[in-house]
């Protein structure tokens, strides 16, 4: 059984996919709000579910996407037990990299909590060097993202 924790959406264009997550007690700091570093696992969850939905969990056994850069902006504090909807999209595919955009909203009142841009690079695992994103991978994402892909 394959359980997908994300879903197709048209609520926040140009995003077409989102995943739900709930703020756990261990995600919060002494002030009772989400510790800034805990948003990264929320983005990871959304990215994995996005890939699962598109059938792109693995490129192959010799290559893997690895984090190159992550920029996060915090807009409002999330608290314990808040339900967050984390939107994700691919905004750009370069020669060796894929750039993702994220936006997390509190589900109860649709308040924007955080936005992020993350760039992952396709790496040859044996050589530990960047390599070209395969055409089939690029085409699969382009078919899903449509005109919104740069």
Secondary structure, 3 states (H helix, E strand, C coil): CCCCCEEECCCCCCCCEEEEEECCHHHECCCCEECHHHHHHHHHHHHHHHHHHHCCCCCCCCEEEEEEEEEEEECCCCECCCEEEEEEEEEEECCCEEEEEEEEEECCCCEEEEEEEEEEEEEECCCCEECCCCHHHHHHHHHHHHHHCC
